[in-house]
C-alpha cells in the first residue's frame, strides 16, 4: 500500500520540461533526510503534492501525513490546534484533545501558507522547532515532537522578513532545505501532457472515455499564460469535460480568456518565442497539408524536409494527413 502511495504521489507530479525535471530529481534525495523543508511557488503549482511525495518517499512513510492551512488558524487557537489541550484547560475543555503534532506523531506535519501565521503563532512554532518539545494547554507534561515539519508559501518570505512581518529566525529554521516550484508559464512544454492526463481522468469520471482535445485546442492551451498554474489547467479541463457536448474539444469549448495581441508581455522572451514558433509551425503545417491534399510525400518535397521529419512534426501537433484529403 505504501509503495503504491509513493508511486502515486510521484506520478501526480507530471512534467518532462528541464526546469521541472530538476525539481523531480531533488525529491528522492530530500525525502531521505529529516530536516525541515520550505516549499515555495505560486498558488496552484503543486506544493502539497511535493510535500506528500517527500513524505511517502522517506522513512516516515508509514506515519501520518497531516496537512494544515495556517491561513485558517485563528490567532487565539494556534496553540490549541498545534499542541492540543488537557481536560479543564479552559471553560469548555471537558475532555482531552490531541493537537496536530500528536496526530502527526511519527510522520509529517505540513504547514501550508506559513506566511499567514500570526507573529505570536510564529513564536510558538519557533520554540517547537528549537526544542522539539511542547506542552498541551493545561498540562504539566512535556511531549516530544517526533515529526518532520514541512512548510509552504506562495510569497517571498524574505520580503516579509524585511518588513518585520515574518520572524527572520523562524525563516532560517524553516529554510534548512528548499524546493522552488516553477509556474506553468515557465514550463509550457508540459501543458499538453498535463492536459491529456487530466482529460483521461475527468472524461472517465463523466463516462466519456473517447473525449479528445483537438490540435487547435492544444495550441490554445499552450498560448495561455496560466496565472492559476496547474490547478487552473486542471479546473479548465474538468469544466470542459463536464460541459462540452462534442466528442472533440475545440478552443471555443475551453472558455479561456482571450489573448490580447500575438504574445503576452507577462512572459519572458524565450517563452514568448516558443509560443510564436509553435503558432507558426502549426499554421504552416495545416496549410501545407491542405495544399498537398494530405499527400505526405508531396508535402515533404514542398517543405524541403524528408518524410520522416515531417511526420514527426505532424505527430507533435496532432495533425493527421487524412483529414486534409479531399
C-alpha positions as a Markdown table, in Angstrom:
| # | Residue | x | y | z |
|---|---|---|---|---|
| 1 | Unk | 0.0 | 0.0 | 0.0 |
| 2 | Unk | 2.8 | 2.4 | 0.9 |
| 3 | Unk | 4.7 | 1.6 | -2.3 |
| 4 | Unk | 1.6 | 2.5 | -4.2 |
| 5 | Unk | 1.3 | 5.8 | -2.4 |
| 6 | Unk | 4.9 | 6.6 | -3.3 |
| 7 | Unk | 4.4 | 5.8 | -6.9 |
| 8 | Unk | 1.1 | 7.7 | -7.0 |
| 9 | Unk | 2.5 | 10.8 | -5.5 |
| 10 | Unk | 5.4 | 10.9 | -7.9 |
| 11 | Unk | 3.1 | 10.2 | -10.9 |
| 12 | Unk | 0.9 | 13.1 | -9.8 |
| 13 | Unk | 3.9 | 15.4 | -10.4 |
| 14 | Unk | 3.7 | 15.3 | -14.2 |
| 15 | Unk | 6.2 | 17.1 | -16.4 |
| 16 | Unk | 9.1 | 16.5 | -18.7 |
| 17 | Unk | 10.5 | 20.0 | -19.1 |
| 18 | Unk | 14.1 | 20.5 | -17.9 |
| 19 | Unk | 13.1 | 23.1 | -15.3 |
| 20 | Unk | 10.6 | 20.7 | -13.8 |
| 21 | Unk | 12.8 | 17.7 | -14.1 |
| 22 | Unk | 15.3 | 19.5 | -11.9 |
| 23 | Unk | 12.7 | 19.7 | -9.2 |
| 24 | Unk | 11.8 | 16.0 | -9.6 |
| 25 | Unk | 15.4 | 14.9 | -9.3 |
| 26 | Unk | 15.7 | 16.6 | -5.9 |
| 27 | Unk | 12.7 | 14.8 | -4.3 |
| 28 | Unk | 14.3 | 11.4 | -3.8 |
| 29 | Unk | 17.4 | 13.0 | -2.2 |
| 30 | Unk | 15.5 | 15.4 | 0.1 |
| 31 | Unk | 13.0 | 12.6 | 1.1 |
| 32 | Unk | 15.7 | 10.6 | 2.8 |
| 33 | Unk | 16.6 | 13.3 | 5.4 |
| 34 | Unk | 14.6 | 14.5 | 8.3 |
| 35 | Unk | 15.4 | 18.3 | 8.1 |
| 36 | Unk | 12.8 | 21.0 | 7.9 |
| 37 | Unk | 12.0 | 22.0 | 4.3 |
| 38 | Unk | 10.4 | 25.0 | 2.8 |
| 39 | Unk | 8.5 | 24.6 | -0.4 |
| 40 | Unk | 7.9 | 27.8 | -2.4 |
| 41 | Unk | 6.0 | 28.6 | -5.5 |
| 42 | Unk | 2.9 | 30.4 | -6.8 |
| 43 | Unk | -0.6 | 29.2 | -6.0 |
| 44 | Unk | -1.5 | 26.1 | -7.9 |
| 45 | Unk | 2.0 | 24.9 | -8.7 |
| 46 | Unk | 1.6 | 21.7 | -6.6 |
| 47 | Unk | 3.3 | 22.4 | -3.3 |
| 48 | Unk | 1.3 | 19.9 | -1.3 |
| 49 | Unk | 1.9 | 17.2 | -3.9 |
| 50 | Unk | 5.6 | 17.7 | -3.5 |
| 51 | Unk | 5.2 | 17.6 | 0.3 |
| 52 | Unk | 3.3 | 14.3 | 0.0 |
| 53 | Unk | 6.0 | 12.9 | -2.4 |
| 54 | Unk | 8.7 | 13.8 | 0.1 |
| 55 | Unk | 6.7 | 12.2 | 3.0 |
| 56 | Unk | 5.9 | 8.9 | 1.2 |
| 57 | Unk | 9.3 | 8.7 | -0.3 |
| 58 | Unk | 11.1 | 8.9 | 3.1 |
| 59 | Unk | 11.5 | 6.8 | 6.2 |
| 60 | Unk | 8.3 | 8.3 | 7.8 |
| 61 | Unk | 6.1 | 6.9 | 5.0 |
| 62 | Unk | 4.4 | 4.6 | 7.4 |
| 63 | Unk | 3.4 | 7.5 | 9.7 |
| 64 | Unk | 0.6 | 10.0 | 9.0 |
| 65 | Unk | 0.8 | 13.0 | 6.7 |
| 66 | Unk | -1.1 | 15.8 | 8.3 |
| 67 | Unk | -1.8 | 19.0 | 6.3 |
| 68 | Unk | -2.7 | 22.3 | 8.0 |
| 69 | Unk | -3.5 | 25.6 | 6.3 |
| 70 | Unk | -2.2 | 28.3 | 8.5 |
| 71 | Unk | -4.5 | 30.8 | 6.9 |
| 72 | Unk | -7.4 | 29.1 | 8.6 |
| 73 | Unk | -6.0 | 29.2 | 12.1 |
| 74 | Unk | -7.4 | 32.0 | 14.3 |
| 75 | Unk | -4.6 | 33.6 | 16.4 |
| 76 | Unk | -6.1 | 32.6 | 19.7 |
| 77 | Unk | -6.4 | 28.9 | 18.6 |
| 78 | Unk | -3.0 | 28.4 | 17.1 |
| 79 | Unk | -1.5 | 26.9 | 20.3 |
| 80 | Unk | -4.6 | 24.7 | 20.9 |
| 81 | Unk | -4.6 | 23.4 | 17.3 |
| 82 | Unk | -0.9 | 22.6 | 17.3 |
| 83 | Unk | -0.4 | 21.3 | 20.8 |
| 84 | Unk | -3.9 | 20.2 | 21.9 |
| 85 | Unk | -5.2 | 20.6 | 25.5 |
| 86 | Unk | -5.8 | 18.7 | 28.7 |
| 87 | Unk | -9.2 | 18.4 | 30.4 |
| 88 | Unk | -10.0 | 21.7 | 32.2 |
| 89 | Unk | -7.5 | 23.7 | 30.2 |
| 90 | Unk | -10.3 | 26.3 | 29.7 |
| 91 | Unk | -14.0 | 26.6 | 30.4 |
| 92 | Unk | -15.3 | 24.3 | 27.7 |
| 93 | Unk | -12.4 | 21.8 | 27.7 |
| 94 | Unk | -14.1 | 18.9 | 29.3 |
| 95 | Unk | -12.1 | 16.2 | 27.6 |
| 96 | Unk | -8.5 | 15.8 | 26.3 |
| 97 | Unk | -8.0 | 16.9 | 22.7 |
| 98 | Unk | -4.9 | 16.0 | 20.7 |
| 99 | Unk | -3.2 | 18.7 | 18.7 |
| 100 | Unk | -1.9 | 18.3 | 15.2 |
| 101 | Unk | 1.6 | 17.5 | 16.5 |
| 102 | Unk | 0.2 | 14.5 | 18.4 |
| 103 | Unk | -1.9 | 13.4 | 15.4 |
| 104 | Unk | 1.2 | 13.6 | 13.1 |
| 105 | Unk | 3.4 | 11.7 | 15.6 |
| 106 | Unk | 5.9 | 9.6 | 13.7 |
| 107 | Unk | 5.0 | 11.3 | 10.4 |
| 108 | Unk | 4.9 | 14.7 | 8.8 |
| 109 | Unk | 3.2 | 18.0 | 9.7 |
| 110 | Unk | 2.7 | 20.1 | 6.5 |
| 111 | Unk | 2.1 | 23.8 | 7.3 |
| 112 | Unk | 0.7 | 25.5 | 4.1 |
| 113 | Unk | 0.5 | 29.2 | 3.7 |
| 114 | Unk | 3.0 | 29.6 | 6.5 |
| 115 | Unk | 3.2 | 33.4 | 5.8 |
| 116 | Unk | -0.4 | 33.6 | 7.3 |
| 117 | Unk | 0.8 | 32.6 | 10.8 |
| 118 | Unk | 0.5 | 35.5 | 13.2 |
| 119 | Unk | 3.6 | 36.8 | 14.9 |
| 120 | Unk | 2.6 | 35.2 | 18.2 |
| 121 | Unk | 2.0 | 31.9 | 16.4 |
| 122 | Unk | 5.4 | 32.2 | 14.8 |
| 123 | Unk | 6.9 | 32.5 | 18.2 |
| 124 | Unk | 5.2 | 29.2 | 19.3 |
| 125 | Unk | 6.3 | 27.5 | 16.1 |
| 126 | Unk | 9.9 | 28.7 | 16.6 |
| 127 | Unk | 10.1 | 27.3 | 20.1 |
| 128 | Unk | 8.8 | 24.0 | 18.8 |
| 129 | Unk | 11.5 | 23.9 | 16.1 |
| 130 | Unk | 14.2 | 24.8 | 18.5 |
| 131 | Unk | 13.3 | 22.5 | 21.4 |
| 132 | Unk | 11.4 | 19.7 | 19.6 |
| 133 | Unk | 9.2 | 19.7 | 22.7 |
| 134 | Unk | 5.8 | 21.1 | 23.5 |
| 135 | Unk | 3.2 | 21.1 | 26.3 |
| 136 | Unk | -0.5 | 20.8 | 25.7 |
| 137 | Unk | -2.6 | 23.6 | 27.1 |
| 138 | Unk | -3.4 | 23.0 | 30.8 |
| 139 | Unk | -1.0 | 20.0 | 31.0 |
| 140 | Unk | 2.1 | 19.7 | 33.2 |
| 141 | Unk | 3.5 | 17.0 | 31.0 |
| 142 | Unk | 6.0 | 17.9 | 28.2 |
| 143 | Unk | 5.7 | 15.9 | 25.0 |
| 144 | Unk | 8.4 | 15.1 | 22.4 |
| 145 | Unk | 7.5 | 16.2 | 18.8 |
| 146 | Unk | 8.6 | 13.2 | 16.7 |
| 147 | Unk | 7.5 | 14.8 | 13.4 |
| 148 | Unk | 9.1 | 16.2 | 10.3 |
| 149 | Unk | 8.0 | 19.8 | 9.7 |
| 150 | Unk | 7.4 | 21.0 | 6.1 |
| 151 | Unk | 6.2 | 24.5 | 5.3 |
| 152 | Unk | 4.9 | 26.1 | 2.1 |
| 153 | Unk | 4.4 | 29.6 | 0.9 |
| 154 | Unk | 3.4 | 31.4 | -2.3 |
| 155 | Unk | 5.0 | 34.7 | -1.3 |
| 156 | Unk | 8.7 | 35.8 | -0.8 |
| 157 | Unk | 9.3 | 35.3 | 2.9 |
| 158 | Unk | 12.5 | 37.4 | 2.6 |
| 159 | Unk | 10.4 | 40.4 | 1.7 |
| 160 | Unk | 8.1 | 39.8 | 4.7 |
| 161 | Unk | 11.2 | 39.4 | 6.9 |
| 162 | Unk | 12.4 | 42.8 | 5.7 |
| 163 | Unk | 9.0 | 44.3 | 6.5 |
| 164 | Unk | 9.2 | 42.8 | 10.0 |
| 165 | Unk | 6.0 | 40.8 | 9.2 |
| 166 | Unk | 7.8 | 37.4 | 9.5 |
| 167 | Unk | 10.4 | 36.4 | 12.0 |
| 168 | Unk | 13.9 | 36.1 | 10.5 |
| 169 | Unk | 14.9 | 33.4 | 13.0 |
| 170 | Unk | 11.8 | 31.3 | 12.1 |
| 171 | Unk | 12.6 | 31.8 | 8.4 |
| 172 | Unk | 16.0 | 30.3 | 8.8 |
| 173 | Unk | 14.7 | 27.4 | 10.9 |
| 174 | Unk | 12.2 | 26.6 | 8.1 |
| 175 | Unk | 14.5 | 27.2 | 5.2 |
| 176 | Unk | 17.1 | 24.4 | 6.0 |
| 177 | Unk | 16.2 | 22.7 | 2.7 |
| 178 | Unk | 14.2 | 24.4 | -0.1 |
| 179 | Unk | 12.3 | 23.4 | -3.2 |
| 180 | Unk | 11.0 | 26.1 | -5.5 |
| 181 | Unk | 8.3 | 25.1 | -8.0 |
| 182 | Unk | 8.3 | 26.9 | -11.3 |
| 183 | Unk | 5.0 | 28.5 | -12.6 |
| 184 | Unk | 3.3 | 26.7 | -15.5 |
| 185 | Unk | 4.1 | 29.6 | -17.9 |
| 186 | Unk | 7.8 | 28.7 | -17.5 |
| 187 | Unk | 7.2 | 25.0 | -18.4 |
| 188 | Unk | 4.7 | 25.3 | -21.3 |
| 189 | Unk | 6.2 | 22.2 | -22.8 |
| 190 | Unk | 4.4 | 20.3 | -20.0 |
| 191 | Unk | 0.9 | 21.7 | -20.8 |
| 192 | Unk | 0.0 | 19.1 | -23.4 |
| 193 | Unk | 1.0 | 16.1 | -21.2 |
| 194 | Unk | -0.8 | 17.6 | -18.2 |
| 195 | Unk | -3.9 | 18.3 | -20.2 |
| 196 | Unk | -4.0 | 14.7 | -21.6 |
| 197 | Unk | -3.7 | 13.3 | -18.1 |
| 198 | Unk | -6.4 | 15.5 | -16.7 |
| 199 | Unk | -8.7 | 14.7 | -19.6 |
| 200 | Unk | -8.2 | 10.9 | -19.1 |
| 201 | Unk | -9.2 | 11.3 | -15.5 |
| 202 | Unk | -12.2 | 13.6 | -15.9 |
| 203 | Unk | -13.6 | 12.0 | -19.1 |
| 204 | Unk | -13.7 | 8.6 | -17.3 |
| 205 | Unk | -15.5 | 10.3 | -14.4 |
| 206 | Unk | -18.2 | 11.6 | -16.7 |
| 207 | Unk | -18.3 | 8.3 | -18.6 |
| 208 | Unk | -17.0 | 9.8 | -21.8 |
| 209 | Unk | -13.6 | 8.0 | -22.3 |
| 210 | Unk | -13.3 | 8.8 | -26.0 |
| 211 | Unk | -13.4 | 12.6 | -25.4 |
| 212 | Unk | -10.3 | 14.2 | -27.0 |
| 213 | Unk | -8.7 | 17.6 | -27.5 |
| 214 | Unk | -8.2 | 18.9 | -31.0 |
| 215 | Unk | -4.8 | 20.2 | -32.2 |
| 216 | Unk | -6.2 | 23.8 | -32.1 |
| 217 | Unk | -7.3 | 23.2 | -28.5 |
| 218 | Unk | -3.8 | 22.1 | -27.5 |
| 219 | Unk | -2.4 | 25.2 | -29.2 |
| 220 | Unk | -4.9 | 27.4 | -27.3 |
| 221 | Unk | -3.8 | 25.8 | -24.0 |
| 222 | Unk | -0.1 | 26.5 | -24.8 |
| 223 | Unk | -0.8 | 30.1 | -25.8 |
| 224 | Unk | -2.4 | 30.9 | -22.4 |
| 225 | Unk | -0.2 | 32.2 | -19.6 |
| 226 | Unk | -1.9 | 30.2 | -16.7 |
| 227 | Unk | -1.9 | 32.6 | -13.8 |
| 228 | Unk | -3.5 | 29.9 | -11.7 |
| 229 | Unk | -0.9 | 27.4 | -12.8 |
| 230 | Unk | -1.5 | 23.6 | -12.9 |
| 231 | Unk | -4.6 | 23.9 | -10.6 |
| 232 | Unk | -6.2 | 26.3 | -13.2 |
| 233 | Unk | -5.4 | 23.9 | -16.1 |
| 234 | Unk | -6.9 | 21.1 | -14.1 |
| 235 | Unk | -10.1 | 23.1 | -13.5 |
| 236 | Unk | -10.4 | 24.1 | -17.1 |
| 237 | Unk | -10.1 | 20.5 | -18.3 |
| 238 | Unk | -12.6 | 19.3 | -15.7 |
| 239 | Unk | -15.1 | 22.0 | -16.6 |
| 240 | Unk | -14.7 | 21.3 | -20.3 |
| 241 | Unk | -15.1 | 17.5 | -19.8 |
| 242 | Unk | -18.4 | 18.1 | -17.9 |
| 243 | Unk | -19.9 | 20.8 | -20.2 |
| 244 | Unk | -18.8 | 20.1 | -23.8 |
| 245 | Unk | -21.3 | 18.1 | -25.9 |
| 246 | Unk | -18.9 | 17.3 | -28.8 |
| 247 | Unk | -16.6 | 14.3 | -28.8 |
| 248 | Unk | -13.6 | 16.5 | -29.8 |
| 249 | Unk | -12.8 | 19.6 | -27.7 |
| 250 | Unk | -12.2 | 22.8 | -29.7 |
| 251 | Unk | -10.7 | 26.1 | -28.4 |
| 252 | Unk | -14.2 | 27.6 | -28.0 |
| 253 | Unk | -15.1 | 24.8 | -25.6 |
| 254 | Unk | -12.2 | 25.7 | -23.2 |
| 255 | Unk | -13.6 | 29.1 | -22.2 |
| 256 | Unk | -10.1 | 30.6 | -21.8 |
| 257 | Unk | -9.7 | 34.4 | -21.5 |
| 258 | Unk | -8.9 | 35.9 | -24.9 |
| 259 | Unk | -5.3 | 36.8 | -25.6 |
| 260 | Unk | -4.6 | 40.5 | -26.3 |
| 261 | Unk | -2.0 | 40.5 | -29.1 |
| 262 | Unk | 0.1 | 37.8 | -30.6 |
| 263 | Unk | 2.3 | 37.2 | -27.5 |
| 264 | Unk | 2.0 | 38.1 | -23.8 |
| 265 | Unk | 4.3 | 40.7 | -22.2 |
| 266 | Unk | 3.9 | 38.8 | -18.9 |
| 267 | Unk | 6.2 | 36.0 | -20.1 |
| 268 | Unk | 9.9 | 36.2 | -20.8 |
| 269 | Unk | 11.5 | 36.3 | -24.2 |
| 270 | Unk | 12.2 | 32.6 | -24.6 |
| 271 | Unk | 8.7 | 31.6 | -23.7 |
| 272 | Unk | 7.2 | 34.2 | -26.0 |
| 273 | Unk | 9.5 | 33.0 | -28.8 |
| 274 | Unk | 8.5 | 29.4 | -28.2 |
| 275 | Unk | 4.8 | 30.3 | -28.3 |
| 276 | Unk | 5.3 | 32.2 | -31.6 |
| 277 | Unk | 7.2 | 29.3 | -33.1 |
| 278 | Unk | 4.5 | 26.9 | -32.0 |
| 279 | Unk | 1.8 | 29.0 | -33.7 |
| 280 | Unk | 3.8 | 29.4 | -36.9 |
| 281 | Unk | 4.6 | 25.7 | -37.2 |
| 282 | Unk | 1.1 | 24.6 | -36.6 |
| 283 | Unk | -0.3 | 27.1 | -39.1 |
| 284 | Unk | 2.3 | 26.3 | -41.7 |
| 285 | Unk | 1.8 | 22.5 | -41.5 |
| 286 | Unk | -2.0 | 22.9 | -41.7 |
| 287 | Unk | -1.7 | 25.0 | -44.8 |
| 288 | Unk | 0.9 | 22.7 | -46.3 |
| 289 | Unk | -1.3 | 19.6 | -45.8 |
| 290 | Unk | -4.3 | 21.4 | -47.3 |
| 291 | Unk | -2.3 | 22.5 | -50.4 |
| 292 | Unk | -0.9 | 19.0 | -50.9 |
| 293 | Unk | -4.3 | 17.3 | -50.5 |
| 294 | Unk | -3.0 | 15.4 | -47.5 |
| 295 | Unk | -0.2 | 13.7 | -49.5 |
| 296 | Unk | 2.8 | 13.4 | -47.2 |
| 297 | Unk | 5.4 | 12.9 | -49.9 |
| 298 | Unk | 4.3 | 15.9 | -51.8 |
| 299 | Unk | 4.1 | 18.0 | -48.7 |
| 300 | Unk | 7.6 | 16.9 | -47.7 |
| 301 | Unk | 9.0 | 17.9 | -51.1 |
| 302 | Unk | 7.2 | 21.3 | -50.9 |
| 303 | Unk | 8.5 | 22.0 | -47.4 |
| 304 | Unk | 12.1 | 20.8 | -48.3 |
| 305 | Unk | 12.1 | 18.2 | -45.5 |
| 306 | Unk | 12.4 | 14.5 | -45.5 |
| 307 | Unk | 9.2 | 12.4 | -45.0 |
| 308 | Unk | 10.2 | 11.2 | -41.5 |
| 309 | Unk | 11.0 | 14.7 | -40.2 |
| 310 | Unk | 7.7 | 15.9 | -41.5 |
| 311 | Unk | 5.8 | 13.0 | -39.9 |
| 312 | Unk | 7.4 | 13.8 | -36.5 |
| 313 | Unk | 6.2 | 17.4 | -36.8 |
| 314 | Unk | 2.7 | 16.3 | -37.6 |
| 315 | Unk | 2.6 | 14.0 | -34.6 |
| 316 | Unk | 3.9 | 16.8 | -32.4 |
| 317 | Unk | 0.9 | 18.9 | -33.4 |
| 318 | Unk | -1.5 | 16.0 | -33.5 |
| 319 | Unk | -2.2 | 16.6 | -37.2 |
| 320 | Unk | -3.5 | 13.8 | -39.5 |
| 321 | Unk | -2.9 | 13.9 | -43.2 |
| 322 | Unk | -6.2 | 12.1 | -43.7 |
| 323 | Unk | -8.3 | 15.0 | -42.5 |
| 324 | Unk | -6.8 | 17.1 | -45.3 |
| 325 | Unk | -7.5 | 14.6 | -48.1 |
| 326 | Unk | -10.3 | 16.0 | -50.4 |
